[in-house]
Amino acid sequence: MAIVGLGYIEIFLAILCFFLFHALKKTKGPRKWPIIGMLPSILYHIKHIHERITVIMRRSGGTFLSKGPIFTNMDILTTVDPANVHYIMSQNFMNFPKGPKFKEFFDVLGDGIFNADMDLWKIQRKTTRALITHQQFYKFLIKTSREKVEKGLIQVLDHVCNKGVIVDLQDLFQRFTFDTTCILVTGYDPGCVSIDFPHVPFSKAMDDAEEAILFRHVMPGPIWRLQKWLGIGEEKKLSKAWKTMDNVIGNYISKKRDELTKMETHDQLKENDEGFDLLTFYLKEGENLGVNCDDKFLRDTILNLMIAGRDTTSSALTWFIWLVTKNPQVEKKLREEINSIIPKEEATKWRLFNVHELNKLVYLHGALCDSLRLYPPVPFQHKEPLQEDTLPSGHKVHPKMKIMFSLYAMGRMESIWGGDCLEFKPERWISETGTIKHEPSYKFLAFNAGPRTCLGKEVAFTQMKAVAATIIHNYQVEVVEGYPIEPNASVILYMRHGFKVRISRRWTN
């Protein structure tokens, strides 16, 4: 009876929201309604939620309290104030964990590093750092990235050029980063970067899960929990995606365990210079690091790093290439810089770039940073205070309130980046001496800030530079005329309709 009664209440609220939508067209900001708070406004603008938050942040001075329906604990304090970000992420870090609601929203990630707090987070970070800073892993990263560019990405781009067909570059980047991340994390190449563009169930499952998670952020808990119990709507999609990801990862773990049992000694593994993937690392070194590497731990760790590696890098590359195509003056400077680091006789020849050459490309680094400022792959994140507190902006927060940072809006604030904040301007990242200018992480939050600063930052830049330099030097990318470009509504910032382009060679191989 209780469930039936709850269902009637939620149906009533849904109908009420529907009839109120027409009134929202005339409002300039979120309107607070009796009982249901600002929920109708959120739902009405959900397809363009990132732009909507940006407008609200500008009008509110950088911090705004969104009131949810009564008895739902959906009050959200959204802020882009750097002082608030610094206070929460660094100065008073221990009072602002991700919290139980975050873990409930992202339950598909289990106890991985994205969900973990306190001691569990410290263990996850310690073990991940041990891998990423390992010399063999770095060699494996360089080798994997170059081989996948040369034998995967280039082959597809050349095929597209030969056929003169339109290609979805976003899809291609997702395939590239999915392959490279899978190799680095599990040691296995799924072979998604192919001229056949094979269907990738795991990759599709990740997309479905991320869209469903955003739905949880904007709907009252009773509604999506009811959907989960009934197995309908977005929760049904999430459940199917969850099973798909579990099956694939489970197969990888089982296969790796079988392989390692056939190896004679641990020393042989260390002498193997072909690769040092995360899964092998944990199975061989986990006990020494004090980690119980059972199947659940491995499943959660692999999924978290797969999402981190595939989604963030492919999103960043997609928006970066689009910005370059829309700003020919930036494209010209990028090509001039690339030409400056290679022999003159190679300036008009097809070529790949090694990591030492890529590290010299200061303007490219600045361009990638400014792209990440405008289109951060993870457009928002949230925290929950353990105890009542007062932020530097004067806003009071309490344990039943979520605090959200809008990274998308932060990059578009004149108060933070100046009057040219909407311009794609790599120069803002370059000092007078020609070196990369440091911006504090509480202002540029693309790689997080404070103790949770992203461990994979250098890994991401290495891969992005390798792909970006290869495409910019060797190919000309042209966006299909009239094709709509807009952000999607998800926890990862992709282009809603993909990135359809035509590609031509600048010179022969």
QUIPESUL-V242476 format. One record per residue. N is the residue number from 1. PHI is phi in whole degrees, 0 to 359 (NA if undefined). BURIAL is b if it has 9 or more other C-alpha atoms within 8 Angstrom, else e. D_CENTER is the distance of its C-alpha to the mean C-alpha in whole Angstrom. Layout:
n->(N | N)
phi->(PHI | PHI)
burial->(BURIAL | BURIAL)
d_center->(D_CENTER | D_CENTER)
This chain:
n->(1 | 2 | 3 | 4 | 5 | 6 | 7 | 8 | 9 | 10 | 11 | 12 | 13 | 14 | 15 | 16 | 17 | 18 | 19 | 20 | 21 | 22 | 23 | 24 | 25 | 26 | 27 | 28 | 29 | 30 | 31 | 32 | 33 | 34 | 35 | 36 | 37 | 38 | 39 | 40 | 41 | 42 | 43 | 44 | 45 | 46 | 47 | 48 | 49 | 50 | 51 | 52 | 53 | 54 | 55 | 56 | 57 | 58 | 59 | 60 | 61 | 62 | 63 | 64 | 65 | 66 | 67 | 68 | 69 | 70 | 71 | 72 | 73 | 74 | 75 | 76 | 77 | 78 | 79 | 80 | 81 | 82 | 83 | 84 | 85 | 86 | 87 | 88 | 89 | 90 | 91 | 92 | 93 | 94 | 95 | 96 | 97 | 98 | 99 | 100 | 101 | 102 | 103 | 104 | 105 | 106 | 107 | 108 | 109 | 110 | 111 | 112 | 113 | 114 | 115 | 116 | 117 | 118 | 119 | 120 | 121 | 122 | 123 | 124 | 125 | 126 | 127 | 128 | 129 | 130 | 131 | 132 | 133 | 134 | 135 | 136 | 137 | 138 | 139 | 140 | 141 | 142 | 143 | 144 | 145 | 146 | 147 | 148 | 149 | 150 | 151 | 152 | 153 | 154 | 155 | 156 | 157 | 158 | 159 | 160 | 161 | 162 | 163 | 164 | 165 | 166 | 167 | 168 | 169 | 170 | 171 | 172 | 173 | 174 | 175 | 176 | 177 | 178 | 179 | 180 | 181 | 182 | 183 | 184 | 185 | 186 | 187 | 188 | 189 | 190 | 191 | 192 | 193 | 194 | 195 | 196 | 197 | 198 | 199 | 200 | 201 | 202 | 203 | 204 | 205 | 206 | 207 | 208 | 209 | 210 | 211 | 212 | 213 | 214 | 215 | 216 | 217 | 218 | 219 | 220 | 221 | 222 | 223 | 224 | 225 | 226 | 227 | 228 | 229 | 230 | 231 | 232 | 233 | 234 | 235 | 236 | 237 | 238 | 239 | 240 | 241 | 242 | 243 | 244 | 245 | 246 | 247 | 248 | 249 | 250 | 251 | 252 | 253 | 254 | 255 | 256 | 257 | 258 | 259 | 260 | 261 | 262 | 263 | 264 | 265 | 266 | 267 | 268 | 269 | 270 | 271 | 272 | 273 | 274 | 275 | 276 | 277 | 278 | 279 | 280 | 281 | 282 | 283 | 284 | 285 | 286 | 287 | 288 | 289 | 290 | 291 | 292 | 293 | 294 | 295 | 296 | 297 | 298 | 299 | 300 | 301 | 302 | 303 | 304 | 305 | 306 | 307 | 308 | 309 | 310 | 311 | 312 | 313 | 314 | 315 | 316 | 317 | 318 | 319 | 320 | 321 | 322 | 323 | 324 | 325 | 326 | 327 | 328 | 329 | 330 | 331 | 332 | 333 | 334 | 335 | 336 | 337 | 338 | 339 | 340 | 341 | 342 | 343 | 344 | 345 | 346 | 347 | 348 | 349 | 350 | 351 | 352 | 353 | 354 | 355 | 356 | 357 | 358 | 359 | 360 | 361 | 362 | 363 | 364 | 365 | 366 | 367 | 368 | 369 | 370 | 371 | 372 | 373 | 374 | 375 | 376 | 377 | 378 | 379 | 380 | 381 | 382 | 383 | 384 | 385 | 386 | 387 | 388 | 389 | 390 | 391 | 392 | 393 | 394 | 395 | 396 | 397 | 398 | 399 | 400 | 401 | 402 | 403 | 404 | 405 | 406 | 407 | 408 | 409 | 410 | 411 | 412 | 413 | 414 | 415 | 416 | 417 | 418 | 419 | 420 | 421 | 422 | 423 | 424 | 425 | 426 | 427 | 428 | 429 | 430 | 431 | 432 | 433 | 434 | 435 | 436 | 437 | 438 | 439 | 440 | 441 | 442 | 443 | 444 | 445 | 446 | 447 | 448 | 449 | 450 | 451 | 452 | 453 | 454 | 455 | 456 | 457 | 458 | 459 | 460 | 461 | 462 | 463 | 464 | 465 | 466 | 467 | 468 | 469 | 470 | 471 | 472 | 473 | 474 | 475 | 476 | 477 | 478 | 479 | 480 | 481 | 482 | 483 | 484 | 485 | 486 | 487 | 488 | 489 | 490 | 491 | 492 | 493 | 494 | 495 | 496 | 497 | 498 | 499 | 500 | 501 | 502 | 503 | 504 | 505 | 506 | 507 | 508 | 509)
phi->(NA | 297 | 293 | 298 | 298 | 298 | 298 | 297 | 296 | 292 | 297 | 299 | 297 | 297 | 295 | 299 | 299 | 300 | 286 | 268 | 303 | 297 | 287 | 288 | 297 | 264 | 269 | 268 | 211 | 299 | 258 | 268 | 258 | 301 | 70 | 267 | 59 | 259 | 303 | 303 | 295 | 297 | 293 | 296 | 257 | 299 | 294 | 236 | 298 | 291 | 292 | 297 | 298 | 300 | 299 | 297 | 296 | 294 | 285 | 267 | 87 | 112 | 215 | 213 | 262 | 265 | 267 | 269 | 302 | 296 | 67 | 249 | 55 | 254 | 292 | 231 | 265 | 264 | 219 | 235 | 290 | 304 | 294 | 294 | 299 | 297 | 296 | 286 | 276 | 229 | 298 | 235 | 307 | 293 | 273 | 229 | 287 | 293 | 88 | 295 | 293 | 300 | 295 | 291 | 300 | 256 | 300 | 297 | 277 | 62 | 257 | 293 | 297 | 290 | 271 | 291 | 231 | 53 | 297 | 297 | 296 | 299 | 295 | 299 | 292 | 298 | 290 | 294 | 298 | 301 | 285 | 296 | 270 | 287 | 300 | 293 | 294 | 298 | 298 | 296 | 299 | 297 | 297 | 296 | 298 | 294 | 295 | 288 | 293 | 288 | 262 | 241 | 300 | 297 | 298 | 291 | 297 | 295 | 299 | 297 | 296 | 297 | 276 | 66 | 260 | 278 | 231 | 273 | 293 | 296 | 298 | 295 | 295 | 298 | 295 | 298 | 288 | 294 | 298 | 296 | 294 | 297 | 295 | 292 | 273 | 247 | 90 | 245 | 259 | 286 | 67 | 281 | 278 | 208 | 295 | 277 | 47 | 295 | 293 | 238 | 304 | 297 | 296 | 296 | 297 | 297 | 298 | 298 | 296 | 293 | 292 | 294 | 294 | 298 | 303 | 297 | 289 | 251 | 254 | 303 | 308 | 302 | 288 | 286 | 292 | 295 | 300 | 296 | 295 | 276 | 70 | 229 | 59 | 297 | 290 | 294 | 297 | 295 | 298 | 295 | 297 | 302 | 298 | 299 | 294 | 298 | 296 | 294 | 295 | 301 | 295 | 298 | 296 | 299 | 295 | 293 | 300 | 297 | 296 | 291 | 293 | 273 | 279 | 284 | 218 | 294 | 298 | 298 | 297 | 293 | 280 | 284 | 269 | 282 | 179 | 211 | 278 | 299 | 298 | 299 | 302 | 294 | 292 | 265 | 245 | 304 | 298 | 293 | 268 | 76 | 246 | 274 | 274 | 282 | 297 | 292 | 301 | 294 | 300 | 296 | 295 | 298 | 297 | 301 | 284 | 295 | 294 | 298 | 282 | 285 | 289 | 292 | 290 | 292 | 298 | 299 | 295 | 299 | 292 | 297 | 297 | 298 | 298 | 295 | 294 | 272 | 228 | 301 | 292 | 289 | 301 | 297 | 293 | 297 | 291 | 295 | 293 | 299 | 297 | 288 | 255 | 239 | 303 | 302 | 290 | 257 | 295 | 245 | 233 | 291 | 198 | 256 | 232 | 271 | 295 | 292 | 293 | 298 | 291 | 273 | 273 | 291 | 295 | 297 | 299 | 297 | 295 | 295 | 297 | 289 | 294 | 294 | 295 | 281 | 227 | 294 | 304 | 256 | 285 | 205 | 209 | 221 | 227 | 223 | 288 | 284 | 229 | 303 | 204 | 237 | 283 | 305 | 285 | 97 | 282 | 270 | 231 | 216 | 301 | 269 | 247 | 269 | 245 | 242 | 260 | 258 | 293 | 298 | 289 | 303 | 288 | 243 | 263 | 299 | 295 | 258 | 245 | 93 | 294 | 260 | 298 | 273 | 275 | 276 | 222 | 302 | 299 | 294 | 258 | 243 | 282 | 294 | 271 | 87 | 255 | 291 | 275 | 281 | 242 | 301 | 295 | 284 | 256 | 244 | 262 | 301 | 249 | 66 | 209 | 65 | 300 | 265 | 306 | 302 | 286 | 266 | 303 | 291 | 299 | 297 | 296 | 300 | 291 | 297 | 294 | 299 | 288 | 298 | 297 | 298 | 290 | 295 | 283 | 260 | 226 | 245 | 255 | 231 | 292 | 301 | 301 | 81 | 286 | 288 | 239 | 204 | 291 | 274 | 255 | 203 | 282 | 240 | 275 | 253 | 280 | 302 | 252 | 82 | 231 | 277 | 220 | 252 | 232 | 227 | 281 | 271 | 205 | 279 | 294)
burial->(e | e | e | e | e | b | b | e | e | b | e | e | b | e | e | e | b | e | e | b | b | e | e | b | e | e | e | e | e | b | b | e | e | e | e | b | b | b | b | b | b | b | e | b | b | e | e | b | b | b | e | b | b | b | e | b | b | b | e | e | e | b | b | b | e | b | b | b | b | e | e | e | b | b | b | b | b | b | b | b | b | b | b | b | b | b | b | b | b | b | e | b | b | e | b | b | b | b | b | e | e | b | b | e | b | b | e | e | b | b | b | b | b | e | b | b | b | e | e | b | b | b | b | b | b | e | b | b | b | e | b | b | e | e | e | b | b | b | b | b | b | b | e | b | b | b | b | b | b | b | e | b | b | b | b | b | b | b | b | b | b | e | e | b | e | b | b | b | b | b | b | b | b | b | b | b | b | b | b | b | b | b | b | b | b | b | b | e | e | e | e | b | b | b | e | e | e | e | e | e | e | b | e | b | b | b | e | b | b | b | b | b | b | b | b | b | e | b | b | b | e | e | b | b | e | b | b | b | e | e | b | b | e | b | b | b | b | b | b | b | b | b | e | b | b | b | e | b | b | b | e | b | b | e | e | b | b | e | e | e | e | e | b | e | e | e | e | b | e | e | e | e | e | e | b | b | b | b | b | b | b | b | b | e | e | b | b | e | e | e | e | e | b | e | e | e | b | b | b | b | b | b | b | b | b | b | b | b | b | b | b | b | b | b | b | b | b | b | b | b | b | b | b | b | b | e | b | e | e | b | b | e | b | b | b | e | b | b | b | e | e | e | e | e | e | b | e | e | b | b | b | e | b | e | b | e | b | b | e | e | b | b | b | b | b | b | b | b | b | b | b | b | b | b | b | b | b | b | b | b | b | b | b | b | b | b | e | b | e | b | b | e | e | e | e | e | b | b | b | e | b | b | b | b | b | b | b | b | b | b | b | b | b | b | e | b | b | e | e | e | b | e | e | b | e | b | e | b | b | b | b | e | e | e | e | b | e | e | e | e | b | b | b | b | b | b | b | b | b | b | e | e | e | e | e | e | e | e | e | b | e | b | b | b | b | b | b | b | b | b | b | b | b | b | b | b | b | e | b | b | e | e | e | e | b | e | b | b | b | b | b | b | b | b | b | b | e | b | b | b | b | b | b | b | b | e | b | e | e)
d_center->(42 | 39 | 36 | 38 | 39 | 35 | 35 | 37 | 36 | 32 | 34 | 36 | 33 | 31 | 34 | 35 | 31 | 32 | 35 | 34 | 31 | 34 | 34 | 31 | 31 | 34 | 32 | 30 | 28 | 27 | 31 | 32 | 34 | 36 | 35 | 31 | 30 | 27 | 26 | 27 | 26 | 22 | 23 | 25 | 22 | 19 | 18 | 18 | 17 | 15 | 18 | 20 | 18 | 19 | 22 | 23 | 22 | 24 | 27 | 27 | 27 | 23 | 23 | 24 | 25 | 25 | 27 | 27 | 29 | 32 | 32 | 28 | 27 | 24 | 25 | 22 | 22 | 19 | 20 | 19 | 22 | 21 | 24 | 22 | 19 | 21 | 23 | 21 | 18 | 21 | 25 | 25 | 22 | 24 | 25 | 21 | 20 | 17 | 20 | 21 | 20 | 16 | 17 | 19 | 16 | 14 | 17 | 16 | 14 | 18 | 18 | 15 | 14 | 12 | 15 | 17 | 19 | 23 | 24 | 22 | 19 | 21 | 22 | 19 | 18 | 21 | 21 | 18 | 19 | 22 | 21 | 18 | 21 | 24 | 26 | 26 | 22 | 21 | 24 | 22 | 19 | 21 | 23 | 21 | 19 | 22 | 24 | 21 | 21 | 25 | 25 | 22 | 21 | 24 | 26 | 24 | 24 | 28 | 29 | 27 | 29 | 32 | 32 | 31 | 29 | 26 | 22 | 19 | 17 | 14 | 15 | 16 | 13 | 11 | 15 | 15 | 12 | 13 | 16 | 16 | 13 | 16 | 19 | 17 | 17 | 20 | 22 | 22 | 21 | 21 | 22 | 19 | 20 | 23 | 26 | 26 | 23 | 23 | 22 | 19 | 19 | 17 | 14 | 15 | 15 | 12 | 11 | 14 | 13 | 10 | 13 | 15 | 14 | 13 | 17 | 18 | 17 | 19 | 22 | 25 | 24 | 28 | 27 | 23 | 25 | 28 | 26 | 25 | 29 | 30 | 27 | 27 | 24 | 20 | 21 | 23 | 20 | 18 | 21 | 22 | 18 | 19 | 22 | 20 | 18 | 20 | 23 | 21 | 20 | 23 | 25 | 23 | 24 | 28 | 28 | 27 | 30 | 32 | 32 | 32 | 35 | 37 | 36 | 39 | 38 | 35 | 36 | 36 | 32 | 32 | 34 | 32 | 30 | 29 | 25 | 24 | 21 | 20 | 22 | 25 | 24 | 24 | 27 | 29 | 28 | 27 | 30 | 31 | 28 | 29 | 27 | 28 | 26 | 27 | 25 | 23 | 22 | 21 | 19 | 17 | 16 | 16 | 13 | 11 | 11 | 11 | 7 | 6 | 8 | 8 | 5 | 3 | 7 | 8 | 7 | 8 | 11 | 12 | 12 | 14 | 16 | 17 | 18 | 20 | 22 | 23 | 24 | 27 | 28 | 24 | 25 | 28 | 27 | 25 | 27 | 30 | 28 | 27 | 31 | 32 | 31 | 32 | 36 | 38 | 39 | 35 | 34 | 35 | 34 | 31 | 29 | 26 | 25 | 26 | 23 | 26 | 26 | 23 | 23 | 26 | 24 | 23 | 23 | 20 | 18 | 19 | 18 | 15 | 14 | 16 | 13 | 10 | 13 | 13 | 10 | 7 | 4 | 4 | 8 | 10 | 11 | 14 | 17 | 21 | 24 | 26 | 29 | 30 | 29 | 30 | 27 | 28 | 28 | 31 | 29 | 30 | 27 | 28 | 27 | 27 | 24 | 21 | 19 | 16 | 15 | 13 | 11 | 12 | 16 | 16 | 16 | 18 | 21 | 24 | 25 | 22 | 22 | 25 | 27 | 25 | 22 | 21 | 22 | 20 | 22 | 21 | 24 | 23 | 22 | 25 | 28 | 31 | 32 | 29 | 27 | 23 | 23 | 22 | 20 | 20 | 16 | 18 | 18 | 15 | 12 | 9 | 10 | 11 | 15 | 18 | 18 | 15 | 14 | 11 | 14 | 12 | 12 | 15 | 14 | 11 | 14 | 16 | 14 | 13 | 17 | 19 | 17 | 18 | 21 | 22 | 22 | 23 | 26 | 27 | 26 | 26 | 24 | 25 | 23 | 25 | 27 | 27 | 24 | 21 | 18 | 16 | 13 | 13 | 13 | 10 | 8 | 5 | 7 | 9 | 13 | 15 | 17 | 16 | 17 | 21 | 22 | 26 | 26 | 29 | 30 | 31 | 33 | 35 | 33)
